[in-house]
Amino acid sequence: MAGKQYIPQTTRLMMRILLTHRKRKQILPKMKYSDEFICKNTFVKSGKTKPPARYTEATLLSAMENPSRFVNDKNMKEYLGGGLGTPATRADIIEKLCSSFYVEKQGNSMVPTSKRRSAYRFGAAGFKRTPAHR
């Protein structure tokens, strides 16, 4: 079977930890679900998460050209196909979002307005996923 296989983030993290331990010649013991272990040391790492960068008009146009790169579901990727709108209408779609006050330009960034956030919350609450889209 050709193509890529989706591996959940937690599985990738565990694989990375196991590979790191193998490189150090430390083999983790085999454990089963009911096993207990004693934690010998811990540490606290303080930090702050950083949100993703805001879209600019250029990055939003690029995302509209190829939205399937943000989707994991194979059927949805095929459905999205060539992107949202046509090259001629994508800029017009962005302009309508601005003129309808769903987003506003702050410098180079496209920032969602409270109207957009309310519309998203209302839409997400009323959206029921079908079995085909789970």
C-alpha positions, -999 to +999 in steps of 0.1 A: +000+000+000+015+033-011+011+066+009+017+078+043+006+063+076-008+086+103+009+081+136-007+099+166+015+125+184+016+105+216+029+074+198+056+095+180+066+109+214+069+074+229+089+063+199+113+092+203+118+084+240+125+048+233+150+056+206+167+081+229+170+055+257+183+029+232+210+053+221+221+057+257+221+019+261+192+021+286+165-004+280+131+002+296+117-027+314+086-045+301+056-034+319+019-042+319-011-020+327-013-029+364+024-026+371+036+001+395+069+020+395+087+044+418+097+077+404+132+085+415+135+121+404+114+149+387+119+184+377+097+214+369+103+233+337+086+266+336+078+282+303+050+297+282+034+283+252+033+304+221+002+306+199+007+300+161+014+331+141-016+350+128-024+347+091-013+375+068-032+380+036-004+361+017-004+331+041-042+330+041-042+329+003-017+301+005-038+282+030-069+286+008-049+272-022-040+240-003-063+235+027-058+197+027-024+201+044-043+210+076-065+179+074-057+144+086-089+127+072-081+111+038-117+114+025-118+151+035-085+157+018-099+143-014-130+163-010-111+196-006-091+188-037-078+220-054-086+243-026-112+269-017-124+291-045-105+298-076-073+319-078-095+347-091-120+346-062-097+339-032-088+376-027-125+385-031-134+360-003-108+376+020-122+411+012-157+399+020-145+386+054-131+420+061-161+440+049-185+417+069-164+424+100-154+387+105-117+396+104-098+429+105-064+438+094-040+449+121-007+457+104+000+427+082-020+403+104-056+391+098-072+392+133-106+376+140-133+399+154-158+391+182-184+387+154-163+359+139-157+342+173-194+343+180-203+328+146-177+301+152-190+292+186-226+292+173-217+271+143-196+246+162-223+241+188-249+234+161-228+211+140-233+174+144-207+152+129-220+124+107-205+089+111-187+093+078-169+124+092-157+110+126 
